[in-house]
Amino acid sequence: MWNKVNSLMQSGIRDLFPAYFALVMATGIVSIACHILEMDFLAFPLFYLNQFFFVVLWLFTLARLFRHFSRILADLSNHSTGAGFFTLVAGTNVLGSQFVILNADQQTAFALWAFGFALWIILIYAFFAIMTLKEEKPPLEKGVNGAWLVAVVSTQSLAVLGALIASRFGAWKDAFLFAVVCFYLLGCMFYILIISLIFYRFMFFKVDPQELTPPYWINMGAVAITTLAGANIFLKGDSAFLADLIPFIKGFTLFFWATGTWWIPLLLIFGAWRHIYKRFPLTYHPAYWGLVFPFGMYTVATFRLAEVLNLKFLLLIPQYFIYLALLAWFIAFYGLISYLFTALRKPLTNGEL
């Protein structure tokens, strides 16, 4: 039995899905959503579980870095998988947000923010440089997908957590908040650029069921986290230089929330077409955590937007949407556990863990 477990772990390290930190993103944001809606009996177990996920995934990632570096380079230079590495940044910052919101631990949160920032610097330039300079490139309909928007999510995650920890910077608070606002605006720019390519791909190229993967839910998740970043800047950014920017940030934040809300019915239609009309099998894949995260993020973002705009009727949305987020999380978690038990019972293959 131990030999099978060890072999399965080695296979998992070798073939680790680049976007597996979406598991940390999803678990973290659902935990935060439960906390702000006074469901701490779920929020704290998910918080502790997420710390376990974070450590295990980093152990796997570091093992893969030292043992299978060529595979990491191959994934990073692949148009279909390269953007998945941005989940490392977003997962780190979502966990940092949990430490602030659930545990009032700004010291750990700052360490995670600094680590996330270092990862972002490396990945943002490595990814876009490789995608630009590589000689062989796929056509648009094969190269771009919803996972590219995790570049937006990773950038906005720096703004979200940055706003939460800005108060610890003392005399440097204004400079830090200025950087937070810049991350927010940069993330907005990335979304507009990337979603234009995705929308063009939707409208003018054939979409097959196997290509309409769960990460396309990041179309909504990316604007949901942008909404949360703008709301956090408004709620936590009491710096004088922000006074003139607040009306712009509030309007832009509402703009992105409206965009995210528009995406939800359309993405549900896509899912029904894929799994009901086209009968594409619904089997576990780590990419499904990229579907869970947007549900949790939309819940939290809408709650904070209601605070910013003082619109109590908006609070009805997170009070019900949280159950969709929890349902999605539990289904994905059940799929993960079932996959692991099934893998232990059958002969090992080169499948992804």
N, C-alpha and C positions, 0 to 999 in steps of 0.2 A: 504493500500500500504506500509506504514512504517513497519507494522508488517511482511510483506513478505520480505522486504529488510533486516530487522533485523534478521529474521530467516535464510535468505540466507547467511548473513555474519557469523552467528554462525556456519552454516554448513560448510562454506568455511574455517573458522578457524579450526574446528575440523578435516576436511579432507584435509587440505592444502597439496598440492603436494610437497614433499621434495625438488624437483629440480626447484621450481618455480622461483628462482632467475636467472635462465637462461633467463627470460624476461629482467632483468636488464643487463645481459651480452650481449644479442643480441642487445638491443636498444643502449647500450653504444658504442659498437664497430661499429655499422652501422653509428652512429653519428660521430665518429672519422673518419671513412672512408669518409664520406661526406665532412668533414672539410678539410682533406688533399688533396681532389680532388676539392676543391674550390666550394663546394655546401653548403655554410653556411646557405642558406635559409631553408635547411633541417636539417643541423647539430645542430643548436642551439635550434629549437623547440624539437628535439629529446633529447637534453641535459636536457632541463627543464622537459620534460615528464619523463625522466629517474629518475630524482630526486623524482618526485611524486611516481613512481613505487617503488623506493627504500624504501621510508618512509612507504607506505602502506603495502608492503610485510613484513617490519620489525614489524609494528604494529600487523599484523596478526601472525607473527612468535612468538612474545613475548606473545601475548594472548594465543596462542596454548601451549607455554612453561609452562605457569602458570595454564592453565585450563585442558590441555590434555597431560600432561608430559608422561604418559604411552604410548600414541600413538607415540610420538616422539621417545621414546626408541624402540618401536616395529619397526618403520620405519628404524631407525639407525642400528638395528641388523638384518635387512632383506637384503639378498644378492642382491635382485633386486632393492631396493630403497635406501639403505644406502648411496651409493656414491653420490646420488643427493644432500646431504647436503653440498658438496663441492662447490655448486653453490653460497652459501652464501659468501665464500671467494672470488671466482672469480668475482662475481657481485660487491662486495665492491671495489675491486681493479680496475675493469674496470671503475666504476664511478670515482674513484680517478684519473685515467688516463684522463678522460674527463675534470676534474677540471684543470689539468696541461695544457693539449693541447688546450682546447677551452677557458679557463678562466685565464690561467697563475697564478693559485692559488695553490702554493705549500704547504701552511699551511694546507688547508683543505685536500689536497691530502695526506700529511704525516699522518694526523689524521686517514684517511681512510686506509692507508697502515698499520699503527700500529694496528688498529682494525682488519683488514684482517689477519695480522700475528697472533694475539691472537686467532682468530677463527681457523686458520690453525693448530696451535699447538694443540688445543683441538681436532679437528676433525681428523687430520691425525693419531694420536695415538689411539683415541677412535675407529675409524673405523677399522683400521688394527688389533688392539688388539681383538676387538669383533669378526671380521671375522675369526681370527685364533683360538680363545679360545672357541667359542661356540660349544656345544656338537653336535647339530643337524645341518648338512650342506646339501645343495642341491647338485645334481650332477653338473659337470662343465657346461653342456649345458643349465641348468636352472639357474645357479647362476651368471655367468659372462655375462655382456652386455656392450654396448658402454658407458653407463653412468659411468662405473668405470674409464674411462679416464678423467673424470672431476677432479679426483685427480691430474692428470698431469696438467690440465688447471689451477687449483687453485695454484699449486706450481709455475708454470711459470708466473702467474699473479703477484706474489710477485716480481719476477725478472723484469717483464716489467715495473711496476710502480716504483720499487726500482731504476732502472736505470734513470728514469725520474726525481726523486727527490734527487739523490745522491749529487748534488752540494750544497744542503743546510746543509750538515754535516760538512763542514769546515775541521778541523784537523782530524776528524773521517771519512772522505770521503773514504780513502783507505780501512778501516775496513768494512765500509758499502758496498762498491763495491765488496769486497771479499765475503761477505755474499750473495750479489746478484748473483755472479757467481756460488756460491755453490747451490743456489736455482735453477739456470738454469741447472746445471749438474744433480742435484737430479731429476728434472722434466724429463730430458732425460732418466735417468735410469728407472723411473717409466713407461714411455711410452714403452720402450723396453720390460719390464717385462709384462705389462698388454696386449699390442697388440699381444704378442706371444700367450697368452691364448685365446684372441678373434679370432686370425687367426686359431688357432688349432680348436676352436669351429666351425668356418665356414667350415673348410675343412673336418672334420671327424664326424660331427653330423648333423642330419636333421635340416633344417631351415624352419620353418613355417612362413607364411605371418604375423601373429599376433606377432611373435617374432622379426621380422626384423624392430624394432621400430626406430623412428627418431634419438634418441641419438647415433645410430651407426655413424651418421655424425661426431661425436666427434673424430672418427678415423682420420679424416682429420683436424678437428679443433684443436686437441691437438698438432699436429705437426706444424700447422700454428702459434699458439701462441708461440711455441718453437722457430720458425723462428723469430718471432717478438722480443722475449726476447734476442736472440743472436744478432740481428741487433741493438737493443737499447743499449746493452752493448758496442758494437763497436762504435756507434754514440755518446753516452754520457759518456762512461767510459774512461776518459783521464788520468787514474792513471798509474804511472810508472810500477807497478807490472803486469799490463795487457799486456805490450809490447810483452812478450814472448808467451802469450796465444792467442793473436789476430789471428794468422794464423789458429790455431786449432779451435777457435770459429767460424771463417768465414767458414771454411770447414764443420764443424759440422752443422752450420746453413743452409748451402746450401743442405747438406744431408737430413735434415728434411723437407726443402721446397720441394725437389724433391719427397720425400715420400708422402707428402700431395697432391702434384699435381697428383701423380699416383692414389691416392684414388678416386679422383673426378669422373672420368668416371665409375669406378666400382660401386660407391655408386649410381650414376644415373641409372645404369643398375638394381641395387637392387630395387630402387624405382619404376622403370617401371615394373619390374616383380611383385612387391607387389600390385601395384594399377591398372595396366593395364591388365597384364596377369592373375593374381589371383583375380582381381577385389575386393581388400580389400577396404572398404569404407574410403574415405578421410574426416574425421570429426575432429573438433577441439579437441586438447588435449594439456595441457601445455608442454608436451614433445616436441612439434614441435618447441618451442623456442630453443631447443638444435640443431635443424637443421639450424635455421637462423644464430645463432652465428658463425658457421664455415664459412659461406659465407662472412660475414663481416670481420672476422679475416683473411681469406685468402687474401682479398682485401688489408687490411692494411699491412699485413706481406710482401706481394709481393712488394708493394710500397717501404717499408723500405729496403727490400733486394736489390732492384734496386739501391737505394742510396748507400748502403754499397759496392756493387760490381761495382758501376758506369756502370751499364748496362741499357742504356736508352730504349732498345727494350723491357725490362721486364715491363716498365710502360704501355705498351699496355694492359696488363692483367687487372690491377686494373681499368683502364679507362672504361672497358666494364663489368668487374665482379661486379662493384658497383651496376649495374642495376639489376643483379640477387639477390644481397643482399637486395636491396630495395624492389624488388618484393616479395621475401620471407617474409620480415618483414611486409609489408602491408597485405599480405594474412593471416599471423598468427594473426596480430592485428585485422583484420576484423573478423577472426574466434573467437577471444576472445570477441569482442563487441557483435557479434551475439549470442554467447553462453550466455552472461550475460542477454541480452534482452530476449532470449528464456526462461532462468531460471526464470525470473521475471513474465513471462506470464503463466507458468504452475505450477501445484502443486509441492511443494518442495520435493526433494528426498535427498538421502545421497550422491549424486554425488559430485565430486570434483569441487571446484571453479577454 
